[in-house]
Amino acid sequence: MYRSRNFYARIRGDRALFTNPATKGGSERSSYAVPTRQALQGIVDSIYYKPTFTNVVTEVKVINQIQTELHGVRALLHDYSADLSYVSYLSDVEYLVKFHFIWNENREDLIQDRLPNKHEAIMERSIRKGGRRDVFIGTKECFGLIDEISQEEYETTSSYYDGVIIDLGIMFHSFAYPTDKTRPLKSYFTKTVMENGVVKFNPQSECEIENTLSSYAFKTPDQIKSVDDEYKEYEAMEKGEN
């Protein structure tokens, strides 16, 4: 199976919210201490994504000390009155992410778009430009910024948690979205450990807990722009900037 080279990016922002599902029952939400793989997947997809391939996040390095801040927000009740609830955010966050992509084997119709060199080149340029879409660190109110970093910078940058091992317990890992109307949406949870500030993500097949969810509206995939056209647009933009 094809696997791209590794890519590295810095994600930073004033605050983040990786909602713990246990706090979703009421109007008050609380964040996990570190990003979930699903949240990082969304951020990486904001850098560059096509149905031709699947981005795979393998590691995240937590750079800053984990700190929280409490925000009061007005929540609309069922009778249209309002109540004050609280959201616990992470503050002053910075993460280094390691990821790659593989071909999406469920889209055999896109085999002609599997041109690895062009996809890798577009990914590299998209990281350099800070992503192709707005980046949100967990939720939409938490705006983030993307910076390009090298493998050496990823490996040598110090974490506040160097020399420390922290057991974070069972955390939400990711969703497995159905590829046709006969398959259900699934969620995965797994034991998570941070060592020297680094969380390494296991594949879904190694997660200890798997839940089947009933509600998901599957959409038939649309046609996409070819990577050849995408690459030509990038070249044209860079020539215009120069």
N, C-alpha and C positions, 0 to 999 in steps of 0.2 A: 504493500500500500504506500502511495506517495505521502511524504511528509516534508513540509517546507523547512527552510532553515529557521532558527529561533530569532524572534524579534524582541526588542526590549523598549519599554516606555516608562516615563515618569508620570504619575497622576497626582495632582495636588489641588487643594481647595481649602476654603475657609471652614467648611463643615461637610459632614457626610452622614447618611442614614441607611444602614443595612438592617432593615426591620426584622427583629426576631418574631417569627410567626406566633409565638406564645403570647405576644402583646397585641396581636391584631384583633382580639375579640372585642375590646372596647375602643374608645376613641383615643386613648393614650398609647403612643408607640415608643418603643425603646430599641436602640441599635445594638447589634452584635459588636463586639470589641474590634473585630477585623472584618475585611470584606469577604463576602461569600463568592464562590466561583461563579455563580449565576450573575451577580452584580458586575464582576470583572468582565464576564463574557459580553454583557451589554455595552460596557465601556469600550472594549476592544472592537466590537462590531461597529461602534460609532466612528472608529478610525477608518476602517475599510472592511466592507462585507459584501459578498454576492452569494446567491444560492448555489453557485458552483462549488463552493468550499465551506468548511466549518472551522471557525477559529477555536483553538483549544488553549485555555489558560492552564499552565502547569505550576507556576509559582507566583507568589507575591511576597515582597519584602516590605515590612512596616518600618518606616524611617523614624517618624516622630513618636514621642510618648503618647500613649492612648489616653485621651482626655475627653470628658463629656460636658455638655452644656444643656441646660433645660430651657425650653422655649414654651411659653404659654400661647395657645392658639384657640380661636373661637370655633367650636364645633356646632353645626346645625343639627338639631334634634328632629325626631319624626313629626312633632307638632309645630315645627317651624320656629321654635324658640331656640336660643343659643346657650351654650354652656362652655365653660373654660376647661380645656384639657391641656395636657402637657406632652411634649415630644422631647425625647432625650437624643440629642445629636452627638456625633463625634466632632471635635473641633481641631482646626489646624492640622489637616491630614496630608500625608505624603506617602505614596506607595510606588514601588518599582515593580513592574510586571514583566514576566517572561511568558511568551506564548508562541505558537506556530499555527499553521493551518493544514488541514487534510482535505481531500476531495469529498464532496457530499455524494456518497454512493447511492442515495435515494433519487438523485436527479440524473438519470442516464441520458435524458434529453439534452443535457448540457456538456456532454463529453467533448464536443468541439471547442468548448470554452476553457478547457483545462490546459492552459498554457502557463506553466509554472513560473518561467522567468518574468513574464509580464505582470502576473499577479504579485510576485515578490517585489518587483520594482515599484508597483503602485502602492503596495503596503508601506514600503520604506519611505516613499515620498509623502504619503498621507500622515505618517507619524511625524515627519519633519514639519509638516504644515499644521500640526495640532489636531488632526482628525478631519473627517469630511462632514460630520454632523456635530451638533451640540453635545457636549459630554456632561452627564449627570452622575454624581457619585452616590449611587443608591436610589435617590428620588429626584424629582424634577426641580425641587427648590434648592438642591445642592449642586450648584454649577461647578464644573471642574476644568482644569487645563491639562493638556498633554504636551510633554516635552520628549524629544528624541534623546536616547542615551545609548552608549555602547555596551557590549557584553562586559568589558573590563570595568566600566563604571557601575554596572549592576552588581558585579561580584565584589568590588572593593569598597563601595559606599557603606559607611557605618550605620548600624541601626541602634536605636535607643536600647534595644533588647539583646545586644550582643552578649554572648555568654550565658543567656537565660533560656530555660525551657518552660513554656507555659502550656498546660493542658486546658484547652478551651471547651472541652466536653463535646457533646453532640450538637452539631450545627447543621443548618440547611446547606445543602451542597448545590443542587441545580434541578432544573426541570428537564424531562425528556418529552419533547413535543411530538404529537402524532404525525406520521407521514402520510396517512390516509384516513378516511372517515371511520374505519373499523377499529382503529387503535385509540386507547384512552391517553389522556395526559397523565404523566407520572411525576412525582417529586421524590428527591433522594436526600437523605440525611446521613451524616457520618461523623465519627470521632475526629476531632481536629486538634492538632498540636502545632504550636509555634516554637521553632528552635532557632536561636540567634536572630530573631526577628523575621524568619522566613516560614511561610506556610506552604507546604507542598500538597497539591490537590491530587487525590486518587481519581481514577476513572469511575464512572457511574457503576460499572460492574463490580467494583470493590466496596461500594457503600453498604453499610450495615442495615439501613432502613430504607424501604421502598414503599411509597404510598400511591395508590391509584386514585386519581381525581376524576370526577364525572363530567364536569362542565368545561367544554372547550369547543369552540366553533372552528372546524377545519376549513381552510380556504384552498381552493384549487390554485396552484402556482401560475403566475403570469409569465409572459415572455420577458427576457431581460436584455439589456444592452451588452454586446459582446466585449470581451476584454481588449480586443484589438481597437475598438472604438474608444474605450476608456483610456487606453494607453496613448492614443493619438491626441485626445483632449488634454491629457497631462502634459504632453510634449508641447502642444500649442500654448498652453498657459505659461509654461516655464519660459518659452521663447518670448512671450509677451512681457513677462516680468523683467527679462534681461534687456 
